[in-house]
Amino acid sequence: MNNESGIYPRGNRVLVYPDPVGEEGNKLKNSPIYVPDEVMEKYQTGQASGTLVAVGLVAGNETTEKVYRMIDGTLKLVEVRKRGYSEAFAKVGERVSYAKYSGRRFKGADGKKYLVINDEDITTGLDDAVEMTDLDTRKAVGEQQSREG
């Protein structure tokens, strides 16, 4: 996968292109409902799956953990630990899920919206057939009432 975004993650950061929420513009999959841009943006921000586009130099290799303790009533840094991993969390081009609402959003040089997250925020690898969006799983109010009634 080529990185045409102009965004190059550093350290343990990774660049993800979030899965699009709508299928045809702002129309939901298999639905005649049109969703306003503001609402679509909210759900796109909360999207938790996408394609790994680029990785920082040490992404998936190690993480730094800082240990603080109260000493004489003051919180002080007492130790810096490094943990290593046996393998990277994912490879560039793979589809992944990640912690919802994590990271920082950017608009790339190619006009697409990207997300830069910590490598540890990647939670799973995903097959292309897996769908993850709250919009697809919601039922209309009338459907819920008719089932309960």
Sequence and secondary structure as in RCSB ss.txt:
>XXXX:A:sequence
MNNESGIYPRGNRVLVYPDPVGEEGNKLKNSPIYVPDEVMEKYQTGQASGTLVAVGLVAGNETTEKVYRMIDGTL
KLVEVRKRGYSEAFAKVGERVSYAKYSGRRFKGADGKKYLVINDEDITTGLDDAVEMTDLDTRKAVGEQQSREG
>XXXX:A:secstr
    SS    TTEEEEEE  S SBTTB TT   B  HHHHHHHHHT  EEEEEEE TTTTTEEEEEEEEEETTEE
EEEEEEEEE SS S  TT EEEE TT SEEEE TTS EEEEEEGGGEEEE  TT    HHHH   HHHHHHHH 
